[in-house]
Amino acid sequence: MESLFGAVGAKTIEGNGSWVRFELNGVVATFHRPHPDKEAKPYQVRDARAFLEQAGVTP
């Protein structure tokens, strides 16, 4: 997800521990980096999609 957000121009803001924030077009979203696995959970994918839609990114 971080690569996708970066590709559309989102600013990455490191948080404490595994938390990371992204800012895009005035919209801010906070995500937890998955570990030890690298796969995102279904709810994280849903939240990422909602973040991109709110920020005005369309497929």
N, C-alpha and C positions, 0 to 999 in steps of 0.2 A: 504494500500500500504506500509505503514511503516513496518508492520510485515513481508511482503513478501521481501522487500529489506533487512531487517535485517537477514532474514533466509538465504539469498544467500550471506551474508557477507558484505553488503554495510555499509559504515561508515555514520552515521547521523551527520550533522552539522546544529545546530540551527541557524536560521536567525532572523531578526526583525519581531515581530508580529507573523503572521501565516505562514511565509515562512520557509521552511526547505530545506536543500541541502543534497544530497546523493552522495557519491563517491564510485565507484566500478571499480576496474581494471583500474584506471586512467581516467575513464569517470565520469564527474560531471553533475548532473541534479538538477534543482531547481523546487520545487513544492510548491503550496499554500495549506495549510491544509483546507479542507472544513469545514465550520461552518455556521450556527449552526447545519446543517445536517452533518452526518458522511459519507454520500454516495459520492463517487467520480463521477464526471461528465464524460461523454463519452470521451471528449478530454483529460482528465487526465489519463484515462485508456490507451488510445492510446499513450500518451507521456510516460507513465510508461513502456509500452511494448517496445517502441523504445529505451528507456534508457537501459533496460535489454539486448536487442539484441545488441546494440552498445558495451555493456560491456562484451559480449561473453556468456551470459546466454541463454541456449536453453531449451525448454520444455522437 
